Amino acid sequence: MGIESLIIFLIIGAIAGWLAGLLVKGYGFGVLGNIVVGIVGAFIAGWLFPALGLSLGTGVVAAIIHATIGAVVLLVLIRLIKRA
C-alpha cells in the first residue's frame, strides 16, 4: 500500500467515523477515535456485506457509505455492551 492509498484510507475512515458518530447520537470518540471506528467499521462491512450478498458498487462514495454502515454497526454494538 502506497502513501497515497494510506492517506485516502484514513480520510475515508475519518469521514465514515464522523458520519457514524452523527447517526448514533452520543457516541463520538473524537477525531482519532472516529478514524479508528471508521476503519474498523469498513472491515466489519467488508465482512458483513459479502456474507449477506449485498454490494454498493465501487468508488469513493460507495467506500464511505460502506464504511459508515459498518461503523454504525460497531457503535451500536459498543452501546449494547456498555449497557450490559
Phi and psi in degrees as GROMACS dihedral restraints (atoms count N, CA, C in turn):
[ dihedral_restraints ]
;  ai    aj    ak    al  type     phi  dphi    fc
    3     4     5     6     1   -79.8    20    10
    4     5     6     7     1   170.5    20    10
    6     7     8     9     1   -65.2    20    10
    7     8     9    10     1   -34.8    20    10
    9    10    11    12     1   -64.9    20    10
   10    11    12    13     1   -42.8    20    10
   12    13    14    15     1   -64.0    20    10
   13    14    15    16     1   -39.0    20    10
   15    16    17    18     1   -65.0    20    10
   16    17    18    19     1   -42.3    20    10
   18    19    20    21     1   -64.9    20    10
   19    20    21    22     1   -43.7    20    10
   21    22    23    24     1   -63.4    20    10
   22    23    24    25     1   -41.1    20    10
   24    25    26    27     1   -59.8    20    10
   25    26    27    28     1   -43.8    20    10
   27    28    29    30     1   -68.6    20    10
   28    29    30    31     1   -37.9    20    10
   30    31    32    33     1   -66.8    20    10
   31    32    33    34     1   -43.7    20    10
   33    34    35    36     1   -63.6    20    10
   34    35    36    37     1   -40.7    20    10
   36    37    38    39     1   -62.5    20    10
   37    38    39    40     1   -40.5    20    10
   39    40    41    42     1   -66.5    20    10
   40    41    42    43     1   -44.1    20    10
   42    43    44    45     1   -64.3    20    10
   43    44    45    46     1   -44.7    20    10
   45    46    47    48     1   -63.9    20    10
   46    47    48    49     1   -42.1    20    10
   48    49    50    51     1   -65.4    20    10
   49    50    51    52     1   -39.3    20    10
   51    52    53    54     1   -64.5    20    10
   52    53    54    55     1   -46.1    20    10
   54    55    56    57     1   -62.3    20    10
   55    56    57    58     1   -41.3    20    10
   57    58    59    60     1   -65.1    20    10
   58    59    60    61     1   -37.9    20    10
   60    61    62    63     1   -62.8    20    10
   61    62    63    64     1   -33.9    20    10
   63    64    65    66     1   -73.0    20    10
   64    65    66    67     1   -38.7    20    10
   66    67    68    69     1   -72.4    20    10
   67    68    69    70     1   -37.6    20    10
   69    70    71    72     1  -103.6    20    10
   70    71    72    73     1    93.8    20    10
   72    73    74    75     1   -57.3    20    10
   73    74    75    76     1   136.8    20    10
   75    76    77    78     1    83.1    20    10
   76    77    78    79     1     7.8    20    10
   78    79    80    81     1  -127.3    20    10
   79    80    81    82     1    46.8    20    10
   81    82    83    84     1   -89.9    20    10
   82    83    84    85     1   146.4    20    10
   84    85    86    87     1  -119.0    20    10
   85    86    87    88     1    21.4    20    10
   87    88    89    90     1    82.3    20    10
   88    89    90    91     1   178.9    20    10
   90    91    92    93     1   -63.1    20    10
   91    92    93    94     1   -52.9    20    10
   93    94    95    96     1   -66.4    20    10
   94    95    96    97     1   -39.9    20    10
   96    97    98    99     1   -63.8    20    10
   97    98    99   100     1   -39.3    20    10
   99   100   101   102     1   -66.2    20    10
  100   101   102   103     1   -36.8    20    10
  102   103   104   105     1   -62.7    20    10
  103   104   105   106     1   -45.7    20    10
  105   106   107   108     1   -63.0    20    10
  106   107   108   109     1   -44.7    20    10
  108   109   110   111     1   -61.7    20    10
  109   110   111   112     1   -42.0    20    10
  111   112   113   114     1   -63.8    20    10
  112   113   114   115     1   -41.7    20    10
  114   115   116   117     1   -68.7    20    10
  115   116   117   118     1   -45.8    20    10
  117   118   119   120     1   -64.1    20    10
  118   119   120   121     1   -37.8    20    10
  120   121   122   123     1   -62.1    20    10
  121   122   123   124     1   -37.7    20    10
  123   124   125   126     1   -63.9    20    10
  124   125   126   127     1   -40.1    20    10
  126   127   128   129     1   -66.5    20    10
  127   128   129   130     1   -40.4    20    10
  129   130   131   132     1   -62.0    20    10
  130   131   132   133     1   -47.7    20    10
  132   133   134   135     1   -66.0    20    10
  133   134   135   136     1   -34.9    20    10
  135   136   137   138     1   -64.1    20    10
  136   137   138   139     1   -27.5    20    10
  138   139   140   141     1   -88.0    20    10
  139   140   141   142     1   -40.9    20    10
  141   142   143   144     1   -73.5    20    10
  142   143   144   145     1   -45.1    20    10
  144   145   146   147     1   -62.4    20    10
  145   146   147   148     1   -48.2    20    10
  147   148   149   150     1   -63.6    20    10
  148   149   150   151     1   -33.0    20    10
  150   151   152   153     1   -64.8    20    10
  151   152   153   154     1   -31.8    20    10
  153   154   155   156     1   -90.6    20    10
  154   155   156   157     1    -7.3    20    10
  156   157   158   159     1    78.6    20    10
  157   158   159   160     1    24.4    20    10
  159   160   161   162     1  -100.1    20    10
  160   161   162   163     1   148.7    20    10
  162   163   164   165     1  -144.2    20    10
  163   164   165   166     1   133.4    20    10
  165   166   167   168     1  -102.3    20    10
  166   167   168   169     1    -2.2    20    10
  168   169   170   171     1   101.4    20    10
  169   170   171   172     1  -161.6    20    10
  171   172   173   174     1  -124.5    20    10
  172   173   174   175     1   169.3    20    10
  174   175   176   177     1   109.1    20    10
  175   176   177   178     1   174.2    20    10
  177   178   179   180     1   -68.9    20    10
  178   179   180   181     1   -43.5    20    10
  180   181   182   183     1   -63.6    20    10
  181   182   183   184     1   -43.2    20    10
  183   184   185   186     1   -62.8    20    10
  184   185   186   187     1   -38.0    20    10
  186   187   188   189     1   -65.3    20    10
  187   188   189   190     1   -39.0    20    10
  189   190   191   192     1   -66.9    20    10
  190   191   192   193     1   -44.3    20    10
  192   193   194   195     1   -63.4    20    10
  193   194   195   196     1   -43.6    20    10
  195   196   197   198     1   -57.8    20    10
  196   197   198   199     1   -51.1    20    10
  198   199   200   201     1   -67.8    20    10
  199   200   201   202     1   -34.6    20    10
  201   202   203   204     1   -65.4    20    10
  202   203   204   205     1   -44.4    20    10
  204   205   206   207     1   -61.2    20    10
  205   206   207   208     1   -43.5    20    10
  207   208   209   210     1   -63.8    20    10
  208   209   210   211     1   -38.6    20    10
  210   211   212   213     1   -67.8    20    10
  211   212   213   214     1   -37.0    20    10
  213   214   215   216     1   -64.1    20    10
  214   215   216   217     1   -42.6    20    10
  216   217   218   219     1   -59.5    20    10
  217   218   219   220     1   -43.7    20    10
  219   220   221   222     1   -62.6    20    10
  220   221   222   223     1   -44.3    20    10
  222   223   224   225     1   -66.3    20    10
  223   224   225   226     1   -36.7    20    10
  225   226   227   228     1   -65.5    20    10
  226   227   228   229     1   -40.6    20    10
  228   229   230   231     1   -63.8    20    10
  229   230   231   232     1   -40.8    20    10
  231   232   233   234     1   -62.5    20    10
  232   233   234   235     1   -41.9    20    10
  234   235   236   237     1   -61.4    20    10
  235   236   237   238     1   -43.3    20    10
  237   238   239   240     1   -65.2    20    10
  238   239   240   241     1   -38.6    20    10
  240   241   242   243     1   -69.6    20    10
  241   242   243   244     1   -39.4    20    10
  243   244   245   246     1   -67.1    20    10
  244   245   246   247     1   -31.1    20    10
  246   247   248   249     1   -73.0    20    10
  247   248   249   250     1   -28.8    20    10
